[in-house]
Amino acid sequence: MSKAFAKSLSQLNKALVRRLKALVVVTRAQPPAPARPTTWSDALPSPSGGGGGVAVCKVEGGLLRSSSAFPYFMLVALEGGGLARALLLLLLYPALRLLGHDTAVRAMAVVTFLGLRKDAAAFRAGRASLPRLLLEDVSAEVFDAAVAPPRRRCVCVSAMPRAMVQPFLAEYLGVDAVVAPEVREFGGYYLGVMEDESEVLRRLDVDKVIAGDKKGGGCGVFGVAGLGSSFDQLFQNHCKEVYAPTESARRRWHALPRRRYPRPLIFHDGRIAFRPTPGATLAMFMWVPLGVALAVARVATFLALPFSLSVPLLAALGMHSRVIANPASASKSLFACNHRSLLDPLYVAAAAGRKDLAAATYSISRLSEALSPIPTFRLTRDRAADRAAMHARLRSCGGLVVCPEGTTCREPYLLRFSPLFAELGHDVAPVALHSSVGMFHGTTAAGWKALDPLFLLMNPTPAYIVHFLDTVDVECGGPEAARAVANELQRRIAEALGYTCTGLTRKDKYLMLAGNEGIVDVSHGGGGAKKRTTCAT
């Protein structure tokens, strides 16, 4: 090493030491910062505590057990933006891992929302899918401490867009206020850019949000922190104590049981039936080409072979089924079953070993009708016309399969049964159906119904349970007697499946998921125009 270089290095070292000493002196000369009143704790308050106060709870990593917001954005991207947008988000995942939580959320919002129409049916489907995914991730421990009524007022804080978390938090958990950024829009289209934290706090009267209608409500405020540093100022300025969960603590949390949901989850939409984590989403993209080929093979088997051959062959192709037989019921001419998918009548016919059964349908596509191996006919929602058509089918065919609910329900609930089938004067064989899918739902309220059979048959191992129950005798006693028969059938099927009976109807489902009273566009899949429907009573 030359003497000149050594001398230069020594001078540089001395200069750095002088600067560091000066910085230490300046720092010591500054007055100490005022003590922060907030206490950060690693223990959740006991849910058995007092009945007052306010809870401020972070959604990501606080209320929710997951340590990543990726599945929620992926679900909206898949349902609202399509496969191309979802694939782009998946390809960006390795880069997102290098970013902090708050920055990653903003990046995912750009990919997910940019160019989406705010009032588009596709985005409604994304929002209608999110509550199920979010409810399944709620921590029972945090729910008891911060959200469960009637203890205290709850304010939830999220770095995710308000459009994603507001329906879930307000409608299903009943929180009192939501603090979350809006996604900017222009001309009815989302721009993908969210408000920053300061804009959200300026837009809101934070003191009023925290206290609600109670004067001085902030005196008993505690907080539950979560992922990222967004809205930390809100916690520091208003909370006396903040619980900051660690990653190991989140792993010990338990999911909130379904029976404890403040509002039961009965309806949800969308095609995705799994939690779209990065690994699961990658597996889905790899499965789709094989799934399409498998669906075609299953359809060909249905159409080309009799039930005696197609049922075992379909089992070899992954379509599992279990039949709980009742020979006396299987020989009847009128079958009434709960509605899980458009394949319900096919499973009833296959389980009974009868191809002479016809299916009464409504709002399925022309393609589905063409591919059906058993006869189908459309109901019109005109009671007199439908009753006459069903009578004619019973006389001309060997039997009839009807779904009195009028629409499908994915969760373990039964909608109100229409009594129309009980007015036909035939004894009814109740059939309890339970179905499960692992990847795609084969039903939709806002999507293309022509794709229902494809998505259902693309599942790796769709499964059905078909349970024939004891026959119900029907006597001609007018509308009241028919309504009593419908209620009895609903009760029996619910009891056999362990489901819960409800008074909800098709109209309630479509108002919630599609924003209408049952407007069905049957033009997808061949012929027809939009038709306004009403529920049979």
Secondary structure, DSSP 8 states (H G I E B T S, - for coil): --HHHHHHHHHHHHHHHHHHHHHHHHHHHS------S-EEESS---TTS-S-SEEEEEIIIIIB--S-SHHHHHHHIIIII-HHHHHHHHHTHHHHHTS-HHHHHHHHHHHHHTT-BTT-HHHHHHHHHHHHHHHTTBBHHHIIIIISTTS-EEEEE-SS-HHHHHIIIIIII--SEEE---EEEETTEEEEEE--HHHHHHHS-HHHHHHTTSTTGGGGEEEE--SSSTTHHHHHHH-SEEE---HHHHHH--B--GGG-SS-------SB-S---HHHHHHHHHHHHHHHHHHHHHHHHHHHS-HHHHHHHHHHTT-EEEEE--HHHHT-SEEEE--SSTTHHHHHHHHHT-S-EEEEE-S--HHHHHH-SS-EEE--S-HHHHHHHHHHHHHHSSEEEE-TTSS---SSEE----GGGGGG-S-BEEEEEEEE-SSB-S--SSS-GGGHHHHHHTSSS-EEEEEE---B------HHHHHHHHHHHHHHHHHHHT-EE----HHHHHHHHTSSSS-EETTTTSS--EE------
